[in-house]
Amino acid sequence: MLRYIYEYDSIGRLCKVSDLFHGTGHVYTIEYFSNGSYTQHHIDKKGKKWDIKFILDKKGQLTKMESSNMSCRYSHFDKYGNWLQLISTSNTPVGQMTTITERVIEYYE
């Protein structure tokens, strides 16, 4: 059975998530910065640690995500703030790989 525990800081922002599976599991904490950006500090079931940084612009839109082996840059936003282009670069055993993803979002009223 999966069980998630969510903890919030004094102003209501999510600051810790524990994913418990039979008493052990994955945990991540979130560190917020004054410009709205934040970093997730992950610890998996085996104690391995890694960080993912989320960079936001002045409008609060996600513009970049970084980890030790990957970087994603979001651009071309629609009028609702959803990204329309993602450029991701990752380090692989055979070298660096870049992928460009473009999406179209249709809204129905």
Order of alpha helices (4+ residues) and beta strands (2+ residues): beta-beta-beta-beta-beta-beta-beta-beta-beta
